[in-house]
Amino acid sequence: MKVLIDNRQDKVSIDDDIYEVVEKVARECLKLEGKGLNFEVSVSFVDNEEIQKLNRDYRNVDSPTDVLSFPMDAEETDLYIPLLGDIVISAERALEQATEFGHSFLREVAYLAAHSMFHLMGYDHMNVQEKKIMRQKEKEVMKILGIFKNMQDE
């Protein structure tokens, strides 16, 4: 599995622990779904301004958001590593939400990465039943990785 991480913002520090947890989350999401690890995922950290532009251009919502998912329709083969999709996380919004919810920035990024990975694999939360299924999967990945809401950065 390849996780390509691009930090395109300079407002929030993104350290090696963040990169590591994003890779672990991506791997665990694929494992939970029974998928092979022969996938590539692109993760970009941006600021609120950039994610607002993307949200406006791709979703017709002219406001910043925490994470966007751009799934690809690639089939897994032995000939190449298919791109599962792109994840774009607003580092600014993730930090704001971590503070608001009283947990660590690392925990918030991990949750957003899990949320987005499940979007890349076809899950959504447009109705109550879909949301329940998706939330349960996100919680399971966080539990497997031992990342809980009350964790604080050390």
Rosetta silent file (secondary structure, phi, psi, omega in degrees, C-alpha in Angstrom):
SEQUENCE: MKVLIDNRQDKVSIDDDIYEVVEKVARECLKLEGKGLNFEVSVSFVDNEEIQKLNRDYRNVDSPTDVLSFPMDAEETDLYIPLLGDIVISAERALEQATEFGHSFLREVAYLAAHSMFHLMGYDHMNVQEKKIMRQKEKEVMKILGIFKNMQDE
SCORE:     score description
SCORE:     0.000 S_00000001
   1 L     0.000  138.417  175.345    0.000    0.000    0.000 S_00000001
   2 E  -116.915  130.364  172.808    1.180    3.467   -0.808 S_00000001
   3 E  -119.005  111.706 -179.667   -0.023    6.535    1.042 S_00000001
   4 E   -95.797  117.951 -176.400    1.225    9.702   -0.612 S_00000001
   5 E  -113.312  130.284 -177.646    1.032   12.651    1.781 S_00000001
   6 E  -126.172  120.454  177.734    1.307   16.250    0.668 S_00000001
   7 E  -100.750  103.753 -175.708    1.328   19.137    3.156 S_00000001
   8 L  -103.746   22.438 -179.553    0.215   22.221    1.205 S_00000001
   9 L  -136.677  161.221 -179.617   -0.346   24.519    4.181 S_00000001
  10 L  -130.822   20.289 -176.967    1.841   26.238    6.754 S_00000001
  11 L   -94.132  -23.361 -179.034   -0.662   27.194    9.461 S_00000001
  12 L  -131.944  133.120  179.808   -0.609   23.946   11.476 S_00000001
  13 L   -70.740  127.548  176.957    2.433   21.786   12.170 S_00000001
  14 L  -114.175  109.102 -175.578    2.151   18.329   10.625 S_00000001
  15 L  -102.592 -179.145 -176.934    4.743   16.016   12.164 S_00000001
  16 H   -60.919  -31.899  178.460    5.848   12.434   11.558 S_00000001
  17 H   -62.744  -36.894  178.753    3.302   11.102   14.080 S_00000001
  18 H   -67.215  -47.094  178.121    0.503   12.547   11.944 S_00000001
  19 H   -57.505  -43.985 -178.309    1.911   10.984    8.769 S_00000001
  20 H   -63.577  -44.062 -178.027    2.258    7.651   10.567 S_00000001
  21 H   -68.329  -34.750  177.672   -1.289    7.625   11.937 S_00000001
  22 H   -62.772  -43.611  178.216   -2.754    8.482    8.520 S_00000001
  23 H   -63.532  -43.676  179.529   -0.927    5.504    6.994 S_00000001
  24 H   -62.755  -42.916  179.350   -2.074    3.191    9.816 S_00000001
  25 H   -61.610  -47.083 -179.556   -5.677    4.352    9.469 S_00000001
  26 H   -58.265  -45.687  179.793   -5.680    3.787    5.704 S_00000001
  27 H   -61.560  -47.260 -177.625   -4.279    0.286    6.162 S_00000001
  28 H   -66.590  -35.967  177.273   -6.779   -0.652    8.898 S_00000001
  29 H   -62.271  -45.252  178.443   -9.745    0.649    6.904 S_00000001
  30 H   -63.517  -42.418  179.652   -8.773   -1.546    3.954 S_00000001
  31 H   -63.746  -43.139 -179.922   -8.231   -4.541    6.242 S_00000001
  32 H   -60.314  -34.441  179.881  -11.587   -4.029    7.962 S_00000001
  33 L   -84.446   -1.683  179.687  -13.276   -4.080    4.557 S_00000001
  34 L    72.560   22.194  178.418  -11.423   -7.258    3.573 S_00000001
  35 L   -90.987  155.092  172.984   -9.648   -5.494    0.740 S_00000001
  36 L   -70.372  173.347  179.675   -6.099   -6.161   -0.255 S_00000001
  37 L   -99.543   15.898 -178.900   -3.423   -3.593    0.403 S_00000001
  38 L   -85.577   58.561 -179.602   -2.628   -3.168   -3.283 S_00000001
  39 L  -136.620  157.752  173.908   -3.908    0.422   -3.360 S_00000001
  40 E  -119.297  137.172  178.058   -2.544    3.911   -3.445 S_00000001
  41 E  -129.262  135.498  176.880   -4.172    6.772   -1.516 S_00000001
  42 E  -104.390  129.621  178.311   -3.276   10.438   -1.793 S_00000001
  43 E  -125.103  123.987  178.621   -3.700   12.603    1.319 S_00000001
  44 E  -118.392  132.974  172.266   -3.271   16.373    1.182 S_00000001
  45 E   -98.102  126.653 -177.601   -3.240   18.748    4.132 S_00000001
  46 E  -130.893  176.057  175.188   -4.517   22.189    3.170 S_00000001
  47 L   -96.122  175.261 -178.127   -5.721   25.355    4.885 S_00000001
  48 H   -61.012  -36.302 -179.435   -9.334   26.516    5.246 S_00000001
  49 H   -62.582  -46.161 -178.737   -9.069   28.780    2.223 S_00000001
  50 H   -68.436  -40.751 -179.166   -8.024   25.974   -0.122 S_00000001
  51 H   -69.382  -30.199  175.844  -10.582   23.482    1.167 S_00000001
  52 H   -64.351  -42.161  177.778  -13.310   26.113    0.818 S_00000001
  53 H   -61.729  -44.237  178.975  -12.390   26.554   -2.862 S_00000001
  54 H   -64.527  -42.321  179.570  -12.473   22.784   -3.406 S_00000001
  55 H   -62.339  -41.018  178.448  -15.772   22.483   -1.545 S_00000001
  56 H   -66.815  -46.511 -175.089  -17.246   25.270   -3.672 S_00000001
  57 H   -71.480  -34.093 -174.349  -15.916   23.912   -6.954 S_00000001
  58 H  -104.964  -20.133 -177.500  -16.790   20.238   -6.410 S_00000001
  59 H  -125.293   -0.239 -177.842  -19.780   20.311   -4.049 S_00000001
  60 L    57.397   33.996  176.456  -21.287   23.771   -4.662 S_00000001
  61 L  -121.275  109.111 -173.565  -20.884   24.561   -0.951 S_00000001
  62 L   -89.758   64.537  175.533  -19.036   27.844   -0.478 S_00000001
  63 L  -155.335  156.617  177.672  -17.650   27.260    3.011 S_00000001
  64 L   -68.867  155.306  175.883  -14.692   25.482    4.541 S_00000001
  65 L  -137.471  174.853 -177.904  -15.111   21.883    5.661 S_00000001
  66 L   -84.368  -40.495 -176.317  -12.920   19.438    7.549 S_00000001
  67 E  -151.581  145.252  174.073  -12.311   16.764    4.914 S_00000001
  68 E  -126.087  146.538 -179.627  -13.158   15.997    1.303 S_00000001
  69 E  -123.200  134.817  178.875  -12.984   12.637   -0.439 S_00000001
  70 E  -126.405   88.743 -178.011  -12.447   12.069   -4.144 S_00000001
  71 E   -70.348  151.226  174.825  -12.904    8.355   -4.943 S_00000001
  72 L  -111.918  156.602  178.468  -11.481    6.778   -8.082 S_00000001
  73 L  -100.748   52.388 -177.750  -13.013    3.865   -9.974 S_00000001
  74 L   -93.548  135.449  175.554   -9.829    1.824  -10.105 S_00000001
  75 L   -93.218  142.770  178.791   -9.938   -1.948   -9.991 S_00000001
  76 L   -72.660  130.941  176.348   -7.276   -3.849   -8.097 S_00000001
  77 L  -138.279  170.378  175.871   -4.909   -5.761  -10.403 S_00000001
  78 L   -86.739   -8.376 -174.123   -1.510   -7.391  -10.176 S_00000001
  79 L   -86.077  -26.750 -179.888   -0.153   -5.146  -12.942 S_00000001
  80 L  -156.936  167.607  177.201   -0.197   -1.826  -11.124 S_00000001
  81 L   -94.004  111.135 -179.149   -1.252   -0.232   -7.860 S_00000001
  82 L   -72.158  146.608  176.860   -4.658    1.364   -8.430 S_00000001
  83 E   -83.132  114.907  178.568   -5.413    4.765   -6.916 S_00000001
  84 E   -68.836  -36.388  178.345   -8.269    4.354   -4.437 S_00000001
  85 E   156.526 -174.701 -178.524   -8.724    8.112   -4.331 S_00000001
  86 E  -115.344  139.064  175.411   -7.713   11.435   -2.858 S_00000001
  87 E  -118.031  131.803  177.303   -8.310   12.714    0.657 S_00000001
  88 E  -122.891  119.196 -178.256   -8.044   16.434    1.412 S_00000001
  89 E  -113.958  129.668  171.977   -7.931   17.456    5.072 S_00000001
  90 E   -80.063  109.443  178.728   -8.094   21.024    6.330 S_00000001
  91 H   -61.685  -38.171  178.936   -5.391   21.061    9.003 S_00000001
  92 H   -61.308  -49.203 -178.187   -6.845   24.305   10.349 S_00000001
  93 H   -66.715  -37.489  178.057  -10.338   22.878   10.708 S_00000001
  94 H   -61.206  -41.917  178.602   -8.998   19.628   12.201 S_00000001
  95 H   -66.748  -41.993  177.506   -7.171   21.631   14.874 S_00000001
  96 H   -59.564  -44.288 -178.197  -10.287   23.736   15.564 S_00000001
  97 H   -69.747  -37.769  177.336  -12.397   20.580   15.935 S_00000001
  98 H   -59.212  -44.401  178.689   -9.837   18.859   18.172 S_00000001
  99 H   -65.315  -46.167 -179.419   -9.981   21.870   20.503 S_00000001
 100 H   -60.180  -40.987 -176.302  -13.776   22.069   20.294 S_00000001
 101 H   -90.547   -5.775  176.211  -14.221   18.338   21.051 S_00000001
 102 L    74.305   32.101  174.531  -11.494   18.228   23.712 S_00000001
 103 L  -132.751  179.655 -173.282   -9.191   15.686   22.137 S_00000001
 104 L   -74.847  156.722  174.101   -5.833   15.661   20.381 S_00000001
 105 H   -60.644  -40.915  179.405   -5.078   16.913   16.883 S_00000001
 106 H   -59.704  -43.584  179.490   -3.699   13.448   16.102 S_00000001
 107 H   -63.260  -41.514 -179.209   -7.010   11.840   17.102 S_00000001
 108 H   -65.206  -44.174  178.545   -8.978   14.288   14.957 S_00000001
 109 H   -63.228  -42.111  178.939   -6.784   13.696   11.895 S_00000001
 110 H   -59.706  -45.346  179.836   -7.030    9.918   12.412 S_00000001
 111 H   -63.656  -44.473  179.734  -10.819   10.119   12.572 S_00000001
 112 H   -63.356  -37.418  177.514  -11.038   12.338    9.478 S_00000001
 113 H   -64.823  -43.436  178.240   -8.739    9.954    7.591 S_00000001
 114 H   -62.987  -46.661  179.213  -10.925    6.967    8.569 S_00000001
 115 H   -54.575  -48.328 -177.117  -14.090    8.856    7.624 S_00000001
 116 H   -69.373  -37.763  177.531  -12.668    9.731    4.240 S_00000001
 117 H   -58.736  -41.648  179.345  -11.286    6.228    3.591 S_00000001
 118 H   -68.469  -33.613  171.765  -14.772    4.793    3.986 S_00000001
 119 H   -60.954  -43.045 -179.869  -16.096    7.403    1.550 S_00000001
 120 H   -61.706  -27.106 -179.552  -13.410    6.261   -0.910 S_00000001
 121 L   -95.447   13.194  171.037  -14.706    2.709   -0.511 S_00000001
 122 L   100.614   -0.064  179.136  -18.285    3.704   -1.310 S_00000001
 123 L   -83.174  154.205  177.269  -19.836    4.465    2.071 S_00000001
 124 L  -146.155  178.845 -179.407  -21.905    7.567    2.703 S_00000001
 125 L  -140.391   46.103 -177.879  -24.045    9.097    5.432 S_00000001
 126 L   -80.932  -20.752  175.158  -26.962   10.585    3.544 S_00000001
 127 L  -133.933  172.390 -173.546  -29.554    8.788    5.661 S_00000001
 128 H   -60.105  -43.941 -177.613  -29.721    7.480    9.227 S_00000001
 129 H   -65.705  -45.754  177.545  -28.959    3.848    8.354 S_00000001
 130 H   -59.663  -43.509 -178.678  -25.946    4.724    6.156 S_00000001
 131 H   -62.658  -42.181  179.523  -24.632    7.068    8.840 S_00000001
 132 H   -61.090  -45.223 -179.975  -24.962    4.379   11.521 S_00000001
 133 H   -63.434  -46.989 -177.875  -23.010    1.851    9.423 S_00000001
 134 H   -64.616  -44.474  179.729  -20.293    4.332    8.545 S_00000001
 135 H   -61.942  -38.990  179.263  -19.890    5.587   12.130 S_00000001
 136 H   -63.608  -41.004  178.841  -19.592    2.015   13.411 S_00000001
 137 H   -65.610  -42.210  178.091  -16.798    1.287   10.921 S_00000001
 138 H   -61.027  -45.299  179.684  -14.971    4.499   11.857 S_00000001
 139 H   -62.545  -38.895 -179.613  -15.231    3.625   15.553 S_00000001
 140 H   -63.395  -42.858  178.299  -13.950    0.097   14.901 S_00000001
 141 H   -63.855  -43.946  179.638  -10.814    1.397   13.159 S_00000001
 142 H   -62.516  -39.457  178.663  -10.155    3.863   15.964 S_00000001
 143 H   -65.526  -45.193  178.835  -10.595    1.068   18.519 S_00000001
 144 H   -57.079  -41.305 -178.154   -8.229   -1.263   16.624 S_00000001
 145 H   -83.634   -6.425  179.285   -5.588    1.479   16.593 S_00000001
 146 L    70.630   33.359 -179.768   -6.190    2.394   20.245 S_00000001
 147 L  -109.715  113.531 -174.148   -7.086    5.999   19.417 S_00000001
 148 L  -118.631  161.746 -175.846   -9.789    7.308   21.697 S_00000001
 149 L   -58.995  -31.519 -175.319  -11.598   10.616   22.113 S_00000001
 150 L   -91.198    9.089  178.270   -9.959   11.521   25.406 S_00000001
 151 L   -71.482  137.105  175.272   -6.386   11.124   24.128 S_00000001
 152 L  -116.684  151.433  176.013   -4.299   14.277   24.415 S_00000001
 153 L   -63.329  140.206  179.408   -1.050   15.102   22.640 S_00000001
 154 L   -90.581    0.000    0.000    1.925   14.395   24.840 S_00000001
